[in-house]
Amino acid sequence: MYRLLTIFFSFLLTAYAAGASVAIPYVFVKNYTVDEYKASCQNWGLSLTPDGILYVANNSGLLTFDGNTWKLYELPNHTEITAVTNYNDTIYTQGNNTLCRWTCNNEGILHCNPLKRIPPEITFQAPSVELPFAIPAEIEKAQPSCFATNGELYFIGTLTHGLYILTADGFILQNLSLQNQLQDNIVRYICVQDSRQIWVALDNGLSQIALNPPLTLLGKRSVIGKLINASLKDDELYIRTNLGYFKRTLKVENAFIPVSETEAEKWLLPEKNTPSLTVDELFRNTESLGVFAKAGHVYPAGEDLYWLSINNEAALFHLADGAGTLKCRLLFDNYKMNLVTRGERIIPLNDSLVLVSAMQGTLMINIRELIGNSLQGSVPLQVSGLEYVDATGVHKLPILTQKISLPHDFQEFTTHIGTTVFTSNHQISYKIEGLSSEWSPWQQDGKISFLQLPEGHYQLKVRKYVIKGPYPELTLPIDILPPWYNTVWAWLFYIALIWIIAQSVLRYNLKNLHKEELNRLNAEKQAEEQRMQEQKSLMLEKELQNKNNELTLQTTVLVKRNQAIQTLLEELDKQKETLGDRYPNKLYKRMKTLLEETLNNQADWVLFESYFNSTHQNFMDRLRQRYEDITTGDLRICCLLRMNLSTKEIASLLNVSVRAVEIRRYRLRKRLGLEGDTNLIDFLMNF
């Protein structure tokens, strides 16, 4: 019996020694909450693709993560997805009575293609893990739910106590749970990314666990205070903070414990790490330092090595010939850590370990691990979405577009850039060449948006943070198209239109010049014709005046002649009456007949009418046309009245009495149909 107990205890000691020989790894847990990935809290499965995209089976649908941006794709019936797998770069999911094969369109959007049955080559089971040990009772009690291994360590998820990390001998190295960094105790699935990274699907969120990361939080500031000085003696780390003196070993299972000032000061050098140097004092060529040329703190690290810090970033440079060569750099934002704003401390412990004072506590940086991770190569940046918004809505663009063309009236352009889950640094920065030469601050969010830009050619350059070497860049050419009225075709149209207008104006001007010339010639011709017409009118007027004068003269002569003949007739009658028979009757009659024939000579009237018609524009003919029943005597009365002769003169010309003329005028008014208030002479003058 004693021998059996001896063998049993020897076995336990051997197992413990074997387990203890494996160093307990430091872990850095990054928890993703519902508020970050915007889906259900419960996750069932995980799958990683070679291009660095994580796919998650979630109660709300299929989740994807490219290192910077989460996207959710819901099933058509809005049911949960309970399993996900990748086969030949194609994603398959399984849910309650729902099977899907997911395809990606050229816009980077996944679409579910329902399947009636699972293809025989597809399996939704996690890779089988053959445990080389019996599951410890503690884990059995916690109800194991899933298993995984990275080749060296084994991971067992449970339903009550979170995640266990074990050696190949079954020795429990760590238990991550609600009490220790993990955000939930129910583990549904474990996905191994590589030897240093694993993903865990929880009932309440997702977690990414880094094993032995280059940056470790050794002690919280709320417990040990703000770091002032430190020193490493063998495996013992001594520090001085504003709360006192502490020490610990570098093993994970240990924590800082208070020590006396006497014990600690034996190893601490109080003023050794007080920053007093400046960049300009050390480096003549500050251009080689980049942004660190404006560093506010310089810390010696031995052998011409110096730590420079600015904002929330630190870098290690080697000084030679006044210039600095970058060895490595670290952006604390990537680990959600913040350097202290005052009393900043970066304290080298040895060739590979450095202590840093942060707002969260005391950090330890393993430079060898940091540089070693950077030598693994950089994963290229990936575009996971392109879209722009205008007045008509949201427009998706192909993610493989070589050149992005946006309308002039776009309101907002957005691109999603992913660093993939394979990289340890997910910070990106960007600038728009053609608009600004300044890089934006580093950001974790992969979403890049900008509002309206003037028309022109731009380049959106995106870079991601790396520990060493130049920043990898991605360039997206962007053309802001001009409005339709400022395109090449529009300008060709404008040129053609201007040419047409110019030709039209030229033709119009030539036509106007020709017209003006014709008008000038016509005006000259009209002026000449008018001048000739005026001359002709003057001649006609003169001729008419002459005719009128001649007519007046002739009429006057006739009047006087008739008056003279009438006087002679009267005198002849008086002589006959006086002489009686002594005046021969034959002679008397002969004389009287001759005189009366002279008074009634029609030839005089024919000549008068001829002169009158030519002078008064066929006045008599017009009267005959309008008044067909007018007599010759009436016509003569009308002519004499138009000449404005007196009644006595008319009576003399007609060889009648004045009373007879008045009677004939009265009859003429009736024949012409004149009203009582119409003046006969005015009527004839205007006819």
C-alpha atoms as one frame of an Amber mdcrd trajectory, in Angstrom:
protein
   0.000   0.000   0.000   2.781   2.427   0.906   4.517   1.557  -2.347   1.373
   2.339  -4.338   0.979   5.704  -2.600   4.629   6.488  -3.302   4.183   5.708
  -7.002   0.966   7.773  -7.144   2.522  10.862  -5.549   5.608  10.477  -7.731
   3.315  10.476 -10.782   1.543  13.629  -9.582   4.835  15.418  -8.956   6.097
  14.381 -12.380   2.904  15.604 -14.046   3.023  18.876 -12.138   6.683  19.367
 -13.006   5.940  18.687 -16.664   3.060  21.152 -16.609   5.063  23.702 -14.711
   7.852  23.499 -17.287   5.516  25.086 -19.829   5.425  28.850 -19.260   1.960
  30.188 -18.664   1.291  32.535 -21.591   0.345  36.146 -21.226  -2.972  36.775
 -22.902  -4.541  39.914 -24.311  -8.310  39.598 -24.749 -10.142  41.948 -27.062
 -13.877  41.677 -26.482 -16.407  42.663 -29.155 -19.814  43.583 -27.762 -23.264
  43.831 -29.286 -22.830  47.600 -29.495 -19.828  47.080 -31.779 -21.047  44.425
 -34.208 -24.755  45.470 -34.125 -26.360  42.023 -34.055 -27.669  39.478 -31.553
 -25.556  38.741 -28.490 -25.607  34.955 -29.101 -23.025  33.500 -31.502 -22.851
  29.826 -32.546 -19.989  29.323 -34.957 -16.901  30.868 -36.575 -15.023  30.471
 -39.846 -11.877  32.205 -41.120 -11.155  32.514 -44.840  -7.669  32.782 -46.399
  -8.268  36.443 -47.269  -8.506  37.336 -43.572 -12.288  37.682 -43.198 -14.052
  36.291 -40.125 -17.567  34.846 -40.593 -19.819  34.410 -37.552 -23.023  32.372
 -37.183 -25.262  34.708 -35.189 -28.890  34.651 -34.079 -29.516  37.707 -36.310
 -27.832  36.259 -39.405 -24.344  36.025 -40.889 -21.746  38.424 -39.448 -18.539
  39.360 -41.296 -15.479  41.192 -39.947 -12.500  42.399 -41.991 -10.497  43.691
 -39.031 -12.170  47.108 -39.072 -15.814  46.852 -40.126 -18.620  44.534 -39.040
 -21.428  43.714 -41.486 -24.630  41.759 -40.883 -26.453  39.785 -43.595 -29.886
  38.552 -42.574 -31.613  35.477 -43.965 -34.722  36.043 -46.100 -36.929  34.619
 -43.319 -34.980  36.516 -40.607 -34.110  33.337 -38.693 -30.913  32.554 -36.810
 -27.795  30.918 -38.227 -26.365  28.183 -36.017 -23.342  27.040 -38.045 -20.960
  28.432 -40.669 -18.133  26.913 -42.693 -15.877  27.759 -45.619 -15.308  25.329
 -48.485 -13.318  26.268 -51.608 -13.624  29.979 -50.755 -17.413  29.664 -50.545
 -19.360  30.277 -47.344 -22.103  27.842 -46.301 -24.448  28.356 -43.349 -26.984
  26.247 -41.514 -29.949  27.312 -39.423 -33.316  26.012 -38.358 -34.500  24.295
 -41.560 -32.379  26.739 -43.606 -29.293  25.936 -45.673 -27.515  28.648 -47.641
 -24.632  29.039 -50.026 -23.452  32.663 -49.951 -22.163  34.426 -53.042 -20.581
  37.854 -53.239 -21.520  40.278 -56.014 -19.159  42.821 -57.548 -20.259  45.372
 -54.948 -18.925  43.189 -52.113 -22.412  42.301 -50.820 -23.218  38.722 -49.824
 -26.426  37.063 -51.014 -28.019  33.894 -49.670 -28.749  31.124 -52.173 -31.015
  28.568 -50.425 -30.064  24.897 -50.679 -32.378  21.916 -50.286 -29.700  19.646
 -48.854 -26.136  19.784 -47.596 -23.562  18.792 -50.256 -21.700  15.654 -49.118
 -18.343  17.435 -49.052 -19.636  20.146 -46.663 -19.501  19.691 -42.895 -20.506
  22.167 -40.219 -18.731  20.315 -37.422 -15.686  21.917 -35.836 -12.371  20.247
 -36.733 -12.022  17.181 -34.568  -9.443  17.464 -31.799  -7.934  14.330 -30.298
  -6.990  15.133 -26.738  -3.785  13.399 -25.585  -5.020  13.583 -22.011  -8.062
  12.927 -19.913 -10.254  15.964 -19.365  -9.607  17.302 -15.859 -12.473  17.005
 -13.409 -12.685  20.797 -13.037 -13.405  21.119 -16.753 -15.786  18.159 -16.802
 -17.759  19.864 -14.085 -17.859  23.084 -16.165 -19.552  21.149 -19.041 -17.147
  21.170 -22.039 -18.781  22.480 -25.228 -15.984  22.813 -27.829 -12.315  21.952
 -28.388  -9.384  23.366 -30.409  -5.585  23.300 -30.551  -2.808  25.370 -32.109
  -0.410  22.420 -32.073   1.195  23.322 -28.745  -1.686  24.310 -26.502  -5.204
  22.974 -26.169  -8.333  25.084 -25.698 -11.550  23.807 -24.153 -14.687  25.923
 -24.064 -17.308  25.283 -21.404 -20.909  26.235 -20.698 -20.312  27.522 -17.170
 -16.676  28.580 -16.676 -15.482  30.118 -19.923 -12.296  28.996 -21.719  -9.502
  26.768 -20.442  -5.955  26.774 -21.852  -4.064  23.511 -21.293  -0.737  21.921
 -22.126  -0.387  18.684 -24.076  -0.183  16.936 -20.690  -3.584  18.251 -19.638
  -2.145  20.839 -17.246  -4.452  23.867 -16.914  -2.425  26.997 -17.651  -5.211
  29.572 -17.541  -8.949  29.899 -17.202 -10.485  32.921 -18.969 -13.971  33.771
 -17.734 -16.143  36.616 -16.545 -13.767  36.952 -13.608 -10.697  37.015 -15.862
 -10.917  39.190 -19.039 -13.583  37.164 -20.934 -17.016  38.818 -21.260 -19.109
  35.641 -20.848 -18.831  32.159 -19.315 -20.696  30.300 -22.089 -18.343  29.366
 -24.954 -20.040  28.034 -28.109 -17.162  27.766 -30.584 -13.363  28.158 -30.789
 -11.577  29.130 -34.018  -7.770  29.033 -34.157  -6.361  31.816 -36.320  -2.672
  30.940 -35.863  -0.298  29.910 -33.094  -0.778  33.279 -31.364  -4.437  34.145
 -32.008  -7.767  32.421 -31.353 -11.390  33.566 -31.689 -14.155  32.557 -29.300
 -17.916  32.661 -29.992 -19.839  33.372 -26.796 -23.428  33.505 -25.712 -22.812
  37.190 -25.109 -20.413  38.575 -27.672 -17.167  37.606 -29.378 -13.575  37.618
 -28.145 -10.184  37.638 -29.847  -7.434  36.213 -27.646  -3.765  36.949 -28.315
  -1.208  34.626 -26.692   2.034  36.209 -25.490   1.325  39.562 -27.175   4.158
  42.108 -27.489   2.290  44.417 -25.091   1.079  43.278 -21.658  -0.610  45.097
 -18.793   1.435  44.052 -15.733  -0.505  46.035 -13.155  -3.505  48.318 -13.101
  -2.986  51.926 -12.147  -5.842  51.727  -9.666  -3.823  49.092  -7.755  -0.154
  50.111  -8.048  -0.373  53.769  -9.138   1.599  55.667 -11.805   5.027  54.333
 -12.791   8.035  56.505 -11.909  11.058  54.188 -12.015  11.810  50.491 -12.569
  14.606  47.945 -12.655  14.854  44.216 -13.456  17.129  42.032 -11.317  17.268
  38.468 -12.617  13.561  37.539 -12.682  12.510  40.131 -10.098  10.946  43.395
 -11.313  11.130  46.360  -8.927   9.140  49.539  -9.551   8.506  52.844  -7.835
   5.141  54.563  -8.312   3.350  57.473  -6.737   1.805  54.930  -4.329   5.091
  53.357  -3.179   7.399  50.455  -4.071   6.391  47.108  -5.574   7.940  43.979
  -6.992   6.890  40.865  -8.919   8.280  38.169 -11.146   7.526  38.185 -14.876
   5.473  35.004 -14.645   1.814  35.398 -15.529   0.525  33.904 -12.312   2.333
  36.479 -10.180   1.190  39.997  -9.293   2.864  43.074  -7.825   3.335  43.048
  -4.073   4.395  46.000  -1.915   8.008  46.076  -0.708  10.002  48.413   1.475
  11.873  51.385   0.099  15.107  49.920   1.416  14.685  46.703  -0.564  13.644
  48.454  -3.770  16.172  51.293  -3.769  19.038  48.788  -3.882  18.094  48.144
  -7.527  16.454  51.394  -8.630  18.397  54.286 -10.152  16.176  57.284  -9.320
  17.258  59.827 -11.933  18.396  57.524 -14.707  15.211  57.630 -16.710  14.178
  61.229 -16.100  13.651  62.729 -19.573  15.954  65.682 -20.126  17.195  65.219
 -23.691  15.595  66.843 -26.738  15.319  65.685 -30.333  17.281  68.652 -31.702
  20.168  67.969 -29.312  20.552  64.362 -30.464  19.538  64.310 -34.136  21.001
  66.710 -36.685  18.898  65.177 -39.458  15.364  65.294 -38.075  13.767  64.496
 -41.446  14.665  60.830 -40.893  12.425  60.840 -37.799   9.177  61.647 -39.617
   6.431  62.716 -37.210   8.748  61.970 -34.280  10.855  65.017 -35.176   8.364
  66.905 -32.988   8.524  64.353 -30.150   8.219  65.920 -26.720  10.030  63.165
 -24.811  13.312  61.338 -25.420  14.359  58.275 -23.382  17.799  56.606 -23.700
  17.652  52.850 -24.312  21.395  52.094 -24.440  23.854  51.552 -27.334  22.765
  54.684 -29.239  19.109  53.660 -29.001  16.438  56.190 -28.030  12.717  56.035
 -27.452  10.776  59.023 -28.799   7.122  59.626 -27.940   4.512  61.980 -29.348
   0.782  62.006 -28.696  -0.123  58.338 -28.066   2.692  56.786 -30.100   6.264
  55.743 -29.317   9.171  54.675 -31.538  12.660  53.265 -31.029  15.435  54.847
 -33.149  19.114  54.024 -33.578  21.281  57.135 -33.716  24.210  57.175 -36.167
  25.922  60.204 -37.751  23.191  62.515 -36.498  20.395  60.593 -38.243  17.868
  58.170 -36.820  17.022  54.703 -38.144  13.637  53.314 -37.110  13.807  49.999
 -35.255  10.122  49.736 -34.324   7.114  51.867 -33.403   3.968  51.306 -31.404
   0.572  53.004 -31.557  -1.099  52.478 -28.204  -4.548  53.226 -29.653  -4.407
  49.798 -31.285  -4.446  48.203 -27.815  -6.919  50.718 -26.386  -4.178  52.068
 -24.137  -3.189  55.685 -23.462   0.168  57.086 -22.412   0.085  59.342 -19.376
  -0.161  62.995 -20.326   2.321  64.187 -17.685   5.317  62.493 -16.175   5.520
  60.123 -19.137   7.914  57.242 -18.567   9.485  54.733 -20.967  11.992  52.627
 -19.033  14.161  49.949 -20.730  14.646  46.871 -18.520  16.999  44.953 -20.834
  17.613  44.447 -24.553  14.060  43.297 -25.229  11.787  44.456 -22.397  10.528
  48.002 -21.822   8.137  49.358 -19.197   5.707  52.121 -20.145   3.557  54.280
 -17.885  -0.013  54.358 -19.231  -3.291  55.716 -17.960  -4.478  52.116 -17.518
  -1.393  51.067 -15.564   2.119  49.735 -16.126   2.686  48.163 -19.550   5.478
  45.824 -20.583   6.612  45.800 -24.227   8.563  42.859 -25.630  10.561  44.463
 -28.445  11.686  41.137 -29.900   8.098  39.943 -30.126   7.079  43.308 -31.563
   9.716  43.245 -34.307   9.221  39.505 -34.861   5.530  40.050 -35.591   6.391
  42.784 -38.110   8.725  40.410 -39.995   5.860  38.022 -40.742   4.810  40.224
 -43.632   2.013  42.679 -44.108  -1.439  41.739 -45.365  -2.616  44.150 -48.110
  -5.471  46.506 -47.390  -8.815  45.411 -48.812 -11.794  47.408 -50.070 -15.003
  45.891 -48.726 -17.502  48.518 -49.867 -17.908  51.570 -52.089 -21.000  53.738
 -52.232 -22.159  57.294 -52.740 -25.328  59.199 -51.934 -27.064  61.726 -54.143
 -30.549  63.195 -54.371 -31.927  59.913 -55.769 -30.587  57.660 -52.995 -27.665
  55.325 -52.208 -25.636  53.856 -55.091 -23.268  50.905 -54.636 -20.077  50.633
 -56.710 -18.040  47.538 -57.645 -15.289  47.030 -55.056 -12.771  46.086 -57.773
 -13.285  49.349 -59.645  -9.969  50.609 -61.010 -11.192  54.210 -61.091 -14.128
  55.636 -59.160 -16.322  58.098 -61.044 -18.769  60.198 -59.035 -21.405  62.624
 -60.339 -20.834  66.299 -59.615 -23.914  66.495 -57.388 -23.043  63.584 -55.076
 -23.679  64.387 -51.424 -21.446  61.855 -49.662 -18.958  59.166 -50.667 -18.101
  56.255 -48.361 -15.571  53.456 -48.645 -14.932  50.623 -46.194 -11.296  49.542
 -45.836 -10.292  46.338 -44.076  -6.902  45.435 -42.607  -8.099  41.783 -42.200
  -8.073  39.882 -38.918  -4.589  38.485 -39.670  -2.812  41.719 -38.773  -2.202
  42.869 -35.212  -2.560  46.560 -36.095  -5.894  47.749 -37.412  -5.277  51.498
 -37.410  -5.619  53.277 -40.757  -5.066  56.817 -41.978  -5.970  58.505 -45.250
  -5.621  61.636 -47.333  -7.212  62.914 -50.533  -4.508  64.104 -52.901  -5.772
  67.023 -54.903  -7.593  68.313 -51.830  -5.119  67.978 -48.957  -1.550  66.785
 -48.461  -2.075  66.030 -44.759  -2.759  62.519 -43.491  -5.753  62.084 -41.209
  -5.251  60.888 -37.609  -5.031  57.124 -37.141  -8.430  55.461 -36.721  -9.716
  51.967 -35.974 -12.926  52.419 -37.941 -12.558  51.258 -41.539 -15.226  53.676
 -42.748 -13.914  56.659 -44.717 -16.430  59.290 -45.783 -16.205  62.702 -47.339
 -18.755  65.168 -48.606 -19.027  67.061 -51.875 -15.828  67.791 -53.790 -15.311
  70.130 -56.729 -15.050  68.442 -60.100 -11.591  67.155 -60.915  -9.172  64.261
 -60.441  -8.275  63.025 -56.954  -6.506  60.104 -55.321  -7.769  58.612 -52.082
  -4.693  57.165 -50.386  -5.147  54.857 -47.402  -2.289  53.521 -45.300  -2.256
  51.115 -42.382  -0.097  51.161 -39.319   2.849  48.755 -39.173   5.507  48.256
 -36.532   8.451  48.714 -38.857   9.166  49.979 -42.342   7.058  52.130 -44.653
   3.315  52.155 -44.233   1.537  49.936 -46.808  -0.723  52.085 -48.960  -3.813
  51.586 -51.069  -4.627  54.141 -53.781  -8.109  54.696 -55.196  -8.280  57.143
 -58.144 -11.447  59.246 -57.952 -12.897  61.387 -60.716 -15.583  63.903 -59.821
 -17.433  64.204 -63.105 -18.412  67.664 -64.287 -22.085  68.571 -64.694 -23.543
  67.887 -68.114 -23.087  71.524 -69.056 -19.329  71.288 -68.399 -18.514  68.008
 -70.178 -16.388  67.638 -73.312 -19.502  66.988 -75.377 -21.132  70.055 -73.867
 -18.097  72.179 -74.750 -18.099  70.760 -78.274 -21.769  71.670 -78.430 -20.983
  75.149 -77.091 -18.231  75.595 -79.693 -20.555  74.382 -82.448 -23.318  76.619
 -81.114 -20.958  79.608 -80.926 -19.782  78.866 -84.461 -23.388  78.640 -85.656
 -24.277  81.839 -83.796 -21.185  83.569 -85.191 -22.097  82.419 -88.681 -25.686
  83.501 -88.121 -24.578  86.871 -86.770 -22.167  87.254 -89.675 -24.858  86.336
 -92.150 -27.295  88.570 -90.331 -24.832  91.444 -90.396 -24.037  90.816 -94.049
 -27.737  90.617 -94.758 -28.287  93.819 -92.811 -25.413  95.480 -94.637 -26.864
  94.299 -97.919 -30.286  95.409 -96.788 -28.919  98.741 -95.638 -27.176  99.116
 -98.975 -30.418  98.275-100.775 -32.293 100.617 -98.475 -29.726 103.308 -99.159
 -30.004 102.732-102.890 -33.789 102.590-102.621 -33.754 105.708-100.487 -31.570
 107.444-103.018 -33.810 106.162-105.775 -36.918 107.213-103.876 -35.321 110.551
-103.084 -34.501 110.949-106.744 -37.978 109.839-107.721 -39.439 112.117-105.078
 -37.292 114.948-106.330 -38.387 114.212-109.869 -41.961 113.805-108.659 -41.712
 117.074-106.830 -40.287 118.659-109.929 -43.013 117.020-111.950 -45.582 118.094
-109.379 -44.187 121.572-109.485 -44.337 121.480-113.238 -47.840 120.029-113.136
 -48.826 122.483-110.476 -47.317 125.244-112.505 -48.994 123.908-115.610 -52.241
 123.547-113.698 -51.822 127.019-112.342 -51.201 128.250-115.831 -54.243 126.390
-117.067 -56.237 127.678-114.148 -55.014 131.167-114.843 -55.783 130.695-118.483
 -59.213 129.280-117.596 -59.823 132.185-115.259 -58.617 134.603-117.862 -60.763
 133.008-120.533 -63.739 132.973-118.221 -63.139 136.605-117.333 -62.858 137.443
-121.000 -66.081 135.588-121.709 -67.815 137.334-118.845 -66.630 140.734-120.033
 -67.404 139.900-123.636 -70.896 138.763-122.770 -71.370 141.818-120.602 -70.207
 143.963-123.479 -72.501 142.179-125.946 -75.400 142.492-123.522 -74.593 146.188
-123.196 -74.550 146.465-126.997 -77.882 144.660-127.216 -79.339 147.013-124.667
 -77.891 149.966-126.523 -79.242 148.554-129.814 -82.690 148.231-128.299 -82.504
 151.823-127.008 -81.440 153.141-130.425 -84.255 151.234-132.101 -86.681 152.593
-129.617 -85.346 156.131-130.072 -85.031 156.148-133.842 -88.023 154.014-134.500
 -88.569 153.516-138.208 -85.625 155.602-138.975 -83.494 152.666-137.840 -83.849
 150.045-140.495 -85.519 146.888-139.192 -83.436 144.699-141.356 -80.266 146.161
-140.004 -81.617 146.035-136.444 -82.519 142.380-136.717 -79.282 141.579-138.439
 -77.231 143.218-135.675 -79.282 141.684-132.884 -79.045 138.214-134.412 -75.280
 138.463-134.716 -74.937 139.641-131.140 -77.214 136.912-129.767 -75.400 134.226
-131.796 -72.152 135.450-130.296 -73.625 135.171-126.782 -74.872 131.630-127.423
 -71.770 130.410-129.270 -71.318 126.713-128.207 -67.735 126.588-129.396 -66.761
 128.797-126.485 -68.361 126.334-124.070 -66.621 123.341-125.661 -63.288 125.069
-125.282 -64.212 126.060-121.701 -65.150 122.517-120.769 -61.901 121.183-122.231
 -59.829 123.617-120.182 -61.944 123.029-117.106 -61.630 119.193-117.219 -57.869
 119.315-117.659 -57.554 121.763-114.798 -60.010 120.141-112.382 -59.215 116.422
-112.947 -62.181 115.479-115.138 -64.616 117.100-112.777 -67.438 117.053-115.274
 -66.878 113.385-116.190 -66.989 112.380-112.519 -70.244 114.273-112.039 -71.774
 112.534-115.057 -70.684 109.096-113.660 -72.277 109.710-110.264 -75.347 111.658
-111.385 -76.528 110.159-114.635 -79.582 112.471-114.945 -77.573 115.684-114.674
 -78.017 118.059-117.636 -75.471 120.037-119.604 -76.789 123.259-118.108 -76.413
 121.817-114.612 -72.833 120.811-115.423 -72.045 124.351-116.541 -73.574 125.782
-113.346 -71.445 123.285-111.291 -68.264 124.288-113.131 -68.896 127.986-112.685
 -69.761 127.546-108.986 -66.554 125.449-108.466 -64.661 128.435-109.938 -66.304
 130.481-107.165 -67.978 132.913-109.642 -70.712 135.145-108.385 -74.334 134.702
-109.386 -74.161 137.814-111.511 -71.078 136.555-113.353 -72.735 133.179-113.917
 -75.870 134.904-115.228 -73.718 136.912-117.628 -71.918 133.818-118.908 -75.138
 131.868-119.345 -76.912 134.878-120.800 -79.744 134.518-118.268 -81.051 136.597
-115.432 -79.766 136.426-111.872 -83.143 135.050-110.809 -82.857 132.285-113.342
 -79.429 131.360-111.944 -80.824 131.162-108.409 -83.684 128.944-109.578 -81.252
 126.670-111.371 -79.063 126.476-108.260 -82.080 125.425-106.229 -82.933 122.685
-108.713 -79.285 121.590-108.805 -79.242 121.020-105.024 -82.221 118.715-105.314
 -80.684 116.841-108.219 -77.468 116.357-106.257 -79.460 115.240-103.179 -77.923
 117.790-100.818 -79.303 118.400 -97.349 -80.451 121.823 -96.339 -77.373 122.584
 -94.227 -74.885 121.513 -96.928 -73.212 124.342 -98.778 -73.430 123.762-102.524
 -70.187 125.541-103.337 -68.240 123.624-100.584 -69.650 120.344-101.888 -68.537
 121.116-105.434 -65.137 122.351-104.265 -64.468 119.030-102.441 -65.971 116.716
-105.060
